[in-house]
Amino acid sequence: MPETEEKIFSRNLSYFESFSIMKRLASPDASDQERIAFLKMLHDKGITSTEMAGFSAAIRSFARISPVDGVSDIVGTGGDLLNTINVSTAAAITASAMGIKIAKHGNRAVTGKVGSADFLSRIGYRFDFDYDGLLERINEHGFAFLLAPQFNGTFRIFSEARKQLPYKTVFNYMGPVTNPADPQTIIIGSSDPSMLPVYAGLIYETGKTGAVITAQNGMDEISPSCRSRLLFVNNKISEIDIEPEKITGSCIEKNDIASSDPDENFKMTLAGIRGEDEKISKFIALNTAPLIISRKISEEFAEAYEISLEAILSGKAGKQLEKIGGRFNA
């Protein structure tokens, strides 16, 4: 890495500096040694929301599509190792059933048993579409899924450098903020509480709206069994704590919403979206509610939860699932 870039990492970077450094390191002209040095220095220094905004914008600049107006995303960082259902996907489908346009960005399973792409594949969703196909899906169904490697292969350039390091790097946290559609509203779940102010700051600094979430038990989503902390971003950053039993009126344990068996996990997710398993449906509604608030459909969390649950129990979410996929291999 050039001397100027080594020196610059003795302080926090501006947005322009962050963008420029990531843009160069993501190009074929940079070496793995330079990428390793960059990741080490950033790990030692720590990351700011401004840097994350610049880095993610640089990664998105390599995307094969342009941003899409008026879309939202619900996404988690992964890494909680709890084998819960893919609630971000279920919540995104539920939100789209209520008329919120979703451009969901994700990949195959990382730590869960069923990643977003794994689940959607099993319901018959096809990923082989271009930008026009993306717009068509959003306009027709209000939902599209962008398989990360298909629309932006930049992460692969850093794969060898990441393998050489014994710790998590910034790339473990960039997935939620590198959606090529560049959603205007984004709900981010993180299993690492220290990332909440970074994500919230990024959303605020880039003029977007949304929320960031972490649960006391390490979930990268709102837990149905313990307190969760949320930072809402809408021209300002405000914090609330959610005590789930006060919202759901139920005692929902981890075993009610998780399975280490991929087939069972998939079936549980289907049952929750279809309203066939009350506890899972409530878990999904809890995690749909932040987007309902961020899109100003409701101002209160309890009301947003009830609106989301009604979309499930009325069959709206299940019908939307059929439109999106078309077949079920349950």
C-alpha positions as CSV (number, residue, x, y, z in Angstrom):
1,M,0.0,0.0,0.0
2,P,1.4,3.4,-0.9
3,E,3.0,5.4,2.0
4,T,0.3,8.1,1.7
5,E,-2.4,5.5,2.4
6,E,-0.5,4.0,5.4
7,K,-0.2,7.5,6.9
8,I,-3.8,8.4,6.3
9,F,-4.9,5.4,8.5
10,S,-3.5,7.2,11.6
11,R,-6.8,9.1,11.6
12,N,-10.4,8.7,10.5
13,L,-11.0,9.1,6.8
14,S,-13.4,11.4,5.0
15,Y,-16.1,10.0,2.7
16,F,-14.0,10.9,-0.4
17,E,-10.9,9.3,1.0
18,S,-12.8,6.1,2.0
19,F,-14.4,5.9,-1.5
20,S,-11.1,6.5,-3.3
21,I,-9.1,3.9,-1.3
22,M,-11.8,1.2,-1.6
23,K,-12.2,1.9,-5.3
24,R,-8.5,1.5,-5.9
25,L,-8.2,-1.7,-3.8
26,A,-11.2,-3.2,-5.5
27,S,-9.5,-2.8,-8.9
28,P,-7.3,-5.5,-10.5
29,D,-4.4,-3.0,-10.2
30,A,-4.1,-3.5,-6.5
31,S,-2.4,-6.5,-4.9
32,D,-3.5,-8.9,-2.2
33,Q,-0.7,-7.6,0.0
34,E,-2.1,-4.1,-0.3
35,R,-5.6,-5.4,0.5
36,I,-4.3,-7.3,3.6
37,A,-2.5,-4.2,4.8
38,F,-5.6,-2.1,4.4
39,L,-7.8,-4.6,6.3
40,K,-5.3,-4.9,9.1
41,M,-5.0,-1.1,9.5
42,L,-8.7,-0.7,9.4
43,H,-9.2,-3.5,12.0
44,D,-6.7,-1.8,14.3
45,K,-8.2,1.6,14.0
46,G,-11.9,0.8,13.9
47,I,-14.4,2.0,11.4
48,T,-16.6,5.1,11.4
49,S,-20.0,5.5,9.8
50,T,-18.5,8.0,7.3
51,E,-15.9,5.4,6.2
52,M,-18.5,2.7,5.9
53,A,-20.6,5.0,3.7
54,G,-17.6,5.7,1.4
55,F,-16.5,2.1,1.3
56,S,-20.0,0.8,0.5
57,A,-20.5,3.4,-2.2
58,A,-17.3,2.4,-3.8
59,I,-18.4,-1.3,-3.8
60,R,-21.8,-0.3,-5.3
61,S,-20.0,1.6,-8.0
62,F,-18.9,-1.7,-9.5
63,A,-22.5,-3.1,-9.6
64,R,-23.9,-4.2,-12.9
65,I,-27.1,-2.2,-12.4
66,S,-28.2,1.3,-11.5
67,P,-30.1,2.2,-8.2
68,V,-33.8,1.7,-8.1
69,D,-36.1,4.5,-6.8
70,G,-38.4,4.0,-3.9
71,V,-37.3,0.5,-2.7
72,S,-36.6,-0.8,0.8
73,D,-34.6,-3.8,2.2
74,I,-34.6,-5.8,5.4
75,V,-31.3,-7.5,6.0
76,G,-29.1,-9.0,8.7
77,T,-25.4,-9.3,9.0
78,G,-25.6,-13.0,10.0
79,G,-23.1,-14.5,12.4
80,D,-25.4,-15.2,15.3
81,L,-25.1,-19.0,14.9
82,L,-28.6,-19.5,16.3
83,N,-30.3,-21.4,13.4
84,T,-33.4,-19.2,13.4
85,I,-35.6,-19.1,10.4
86,N,-34.7,-16.6,7.7
87,V,-36.8,-13.9,9.3
88,S,-35.5,-11.0,7.2
89,T,-36.7,-12.7,4.0
90,A,-40.0,-13.6,5.6
91,A,-40.5,-10.0,6.9
92,A,-39.5,-8.6,3.5
93,I,-42.2,-10.7,1.8
94,T,-44.7,-9.7,4.4
95,A,-43.9,-6.0,3.9
96,S,-44.2,-6.4,0.1
97,A,-47.7,-7.9,0.6
98,M,-48.6,-4.5,2.2
99,G,-47.5,-2.5,-0.9
100,I,-43.9,-1.7,0.2
101,K,-41.5,-2.2,-2.7
102,I,-38.7,-4.5,-1.8
103,A,-35.3,-5.0,-3.5
104,K,-33.8,-7.6,-1.2
105,H,-30.1,-8.2,-1.4
106,G,-28.5,-11.4,-0.1
107,N,-26.8,-14.7,-0.7
108,R,-26.7,-18.3,0.2
109,A,-26.7,-19.4,3.9
110,V,-23.8,-18.1,6.0
111,T,-24.5,-19.1,9.5
112,G,-28.2,-20.0,9.3
113,K,-29.4,-23.2,7.8
114,V,-31.5,-21.4,5.1
115,G,-30.1,-18.2,3.6
116,S,-32.3,-15.8,1.7
117,A,-31.3,-17.3,-1.7
118,D,-31.7,-20.9,-0.4
119,F,-35.2,-20.2,0.8
120,L,-36.3,-18.4,-2.4
121,S,-34.8,-21.1,-4.6
122,R,-37.0,-23.7,-2.8
123,I,-40.2,-21.8,-3.5
124,G,-39.3,-21.5,-7.2
125,Y,-37.8,-18.0,-7.4
126,R,-35.5,-17.5,-10.4
127,F,-32.5,-15.3,-10.1
128,D,-31.5,-15.2,-13.8
129,F,-32.7,-11.7,-14.7
130,D,-31.2,-8.4,-15.8
131,Y,-31.9,-4.8,-14.8
132,D,-35.1,-4.7,-16.9
133,G,-36.2,-8.0,-15.2
134,L,-35.5,-6.5,-11.8
135,L,-37.7,-3.5,-12.5
136,E,-40.4,-5.7,-14.0
137,R,-40.5,-7.9,-10.8
138,I,-40.6,-4.9,-8.5
139,N,-43.4,-3.2,-10.6
140,E,-45.4,-6.5,-10.9
141,H,-45.0,-8.1,-7.5
142,G,-43.4,-5.4,-5.4
143,F,-40.5,-7.7,-4.6
144,A,-37.2,-8.7,-6.2
145,F,-34.2,-10.5,-4.9
146,L,-30.7,-9.6,-6.0
147,L,-28.3,-12.5,-5.6
148,A,-25.1,-10.7,-4.5
149,P,-22.5,-12.4,-6.7
150,Q,-24.7,-12.0,-9.8
151,F,-25.0,-8.3,-9.6
152,N,-21.6,-7.4,-8.1
153,G,-18.6,-9.7,-7.9
154,T,-16.3,-7.2,-6.1
155,F,-16.3,-9.0,-2.8
156,R,-14.5,-11.9,-4.5
157,I,-11.5,-9.7,-5.2
158,F,-10.9,-9.5,-1.4
159,S,-11.5,-13.2,-0.7
160,E,-7.8,-14.2,-0.6
161,A,-6.8,-11.3,1.6
162,R,-9.6,-12.1,4.0
163,K,-8.5,-15.7,4.2
164,Q,-5.1,-14.5,5.4
165,L,-6.5,-12.7,8.5
166,P,-7.7,-14.5,11.7
167,Y,-10.4,-12.0,12.5
168,K,-13.5,-10.5,11.0
169,T,-12.9,-7.7,8.6
170,V,-15.1,-4.8,7.4
171,F,-16.4,-7.1,4.7
172,N,-18.2,-9.1,7.3
173,Y,-20.4,-6.0,7.9
174,M,-20.7,-4.5,4.4
175,G,-23.2,-6.9,2.9
176,P,-26.2,-5.0,4.3
177,V,-25.1,-1.7,2.9
178,T,-23.9,-2.8,-0.6
179,N,-27.2,-3.6,-2.2
180,P,-26.8,-2.6,-5.8
181,A,-30.4,-1.2,-5.9
182,D,-29.3,1.3,-3.2
183,P,-32.6,1.2,-1.2
184,Q,-33.8,4.5,0.3
185,T,-35.1,2.7,3.4
186,I,-33.1,-0.1,5.0
187,I,-33.6,-2.2,8.2
188,I,-30.3,-3.7,9.3
189,G,-30.0,-6.4,12.0
190,S,-26.5,-6.9,13.6
191,S,-25.3,-9.5,16.0
192,D,-22.5,-7.1,17.0
193,P,-24.0,-4.3,19.1
194,S,-20.9,-2.1,18.4
195,M,-22.0,-1.8,14.8
196,L,-25.4,-0.1,15.6
197,P,-24.1,3.4,15.8
198,V,-21.9,2.8,12.6
199,Y,-24.9,1.6,10.6
200,A,-27.3,4.3,12.0
201,G,-24.7,7.0,11.3
202,L,-24.3,5.7,7.7
203,I,-28.1,5.8,7.1
204,Y,-28.3,9.3,8.6
205,E,-25.3,10.7,6.7
206,T,-26.5,9.4,3.4
207,G,-30.0,10.9,3.8
208,K,-31.8,7.6,4.0
209,T,-34.3,6.3,6.5
210,G,-34.5,3.0,8.4
211,A,-33.5,1.3,11.6
212,V,-30.7,-0.9,13.0
213,I,-31.4,-3.7,15.5
214,T,-29.6,-6.0,17.9
215,A,-30.9,-8.4,20.5
216,Q,-29.6,-9.1,24.0
217,N,-29.2,-12.8,23.1
218,G,-27.0,-12.1,20.1
219,M,-29.7,-12.3,17.4
220,D,-29.2,-10.0,14.4
221,E,-33.0,-9.3,14.5
222,I,-35.7,-8.5,17.0
223,S,-35.7,-11.4,19.4
224,P,-39.1,-12.8,20.5
225,S,-37.7,-13.9,23.8
226,C,-35.6,-11.0,25.2
227,R,-35.1,-7.3,25.0
228,S,-33.9,-5.8,21.7
229,R,-32.4,-2.4,21.0
230,L,-33.4,-0.4,18.0
231,L,-32.0,2.8,16.6
232,F,-34.5,4.5,14.2
233,V,-33.2,7.0,11.6
234,N,-35.4,9.6,10.1
235,N,-33.7,13.0,10.0
236,K,-32.5,12.2,13.5
237,I,-31.4,9.0,15.4
238,S,-33.7,7.8,18.2
239,E,-33.4,4.7,20.3
240,I,-36.1,2.4,21.7
241,D,-36.0,-0.9,23.5
242,I,-38.5,-3.6,22.6
243,E,-39.7,-6.1,25.3
244,P,-41.3,-8.7,23.0
245,E,-43.7,-10.3,25.4
246,K,-45.4,-6.9,26.0
247,I,-46.0,-6.7,22.2
248,T,-46.8,-10.3,21.3
249,G,-48.5,-11.4,24.5
250,S,-46.7,-14.7,24.1
251,C,-43.7,-16.5,25.5
252,I,-41.8,-17.5,22.4
253,E,-38.6,-19.5,23.0
254,K,-35.6,-20.0,20.6
255,N,-36.7,-23.6,19.9
256,D,-40.1,-22.2,18.6
257,I,-38.3,-20.3,15.8
258,A,-35.2,-22.3,15.0
259,S,-34.0,-25.6,13.7
260,S,-30.7,-27.0,12.7
261,D,-32.3,-29.1,10.0
262,P,-32.6,-27.2,6.7
263,D,-35.8,-28.9,5.7
264,E,-37.5,-28.3,9.0
265,N,-36.2,-24.7,9.0
266,F,-37.7,-24.1,5.5
267,K,-41.0,-25.6,6.5
268,M,-41.1,-23.4,9.7
269,T,-40.6,-20.3,7.6
270,L,-43.4,-21.3,5.2
271,A,-45.7,-21.9,8.1
272,G,-44.9,-18.5,9.6
273,I,-45.5,-16.6,6.4
274,R,-48.8,-18.5,5.8
275,G,-50.0,-17.8,9.3
276,E,-50.1,-21.5,10.2
277,D,-47.7,-21.3,13.1
278,E,-48.7,-18.4,15.5
279,K,-45.4,-18.1,17.3
280,I,-43.3,-17.9,14.1
281,S,-45.9,-15.5,12.5
282,K,-45.5,-13.2,15.5
283,F,-41.7,-13.4,15.2
284,I,-42.0,-12.4,11.5
285,A,-44.4,-9.5,12.4
286,L,-42.0,-8.2,15.1
287,N,-39.3,-7.9,12.4
288,T,-41.6,-6.4,9.8
289,A,-42.7,-3.6,12.2
290,P,-39.6,-1.5,11.9
291,L,-40.1,-1.1,8.2
292,I,-43.7,-0.2,8.7
293,I,-42.6,2.6,11.0
294,S,-39.8,3.7,8.7
295,R,-42.2,3.9,5.8
296,K,-44.5,6.0,7.9
297,I,-47.4,3.6,7.7
298,S,-47.5,3.7,11.5
299,E,-45.7,5.7,14.2
300,E,-46.0,3.2,17.2
301,F,-44.3,-0.1,17.3
302,A,-47.2,-2.0,18.8
303,E,-49.5,-0.8,16.1
304,A,-46.9,-1.6,13.4
305,Y,-46.6,-5.1,14.8
306,E,-50.4,-5.6,14.7
307,I,-50.6,-4.3,11.1
308,S,-47.8,-6.7,10.1
309,L,-49.4,-9.7,11.9
310,E,-52.8,-9.0,10.3
311,A,-51.1,-9.1,6.9
312,I,-49.9,-12.6,7.8
313,L,-53.1,-13.9,9.5
314,S,-55.3,-12.5,6.7
315,G,-53.4,-14.6,4.1
316,K,-51.9,-11.6,2.3
317,A,-48.4,-12.6,3.0
318,G,-49.1,-16.2,1.9
319,K,-50.6,-15.0,-1.4
320,Q,-47.6,-12.8,-2.0
321,L,-45.3,-15.8,-1.4
322,E,-47.1,-17.7,-4.1
323,K,-46.8,-14.8,-6.5
324,I,-43.1,-14.5,-5.8
325,G,-42.3,-18.2,-6.0
326,G,-45.0,-20.3,-7.5
327,R,-44.1,-23.7,-6.1
328,F,-43.4,-25.2,-2.7
329,N,-41.1,-28.1,-2.0
330,A,-42.3,-28.5,1.6
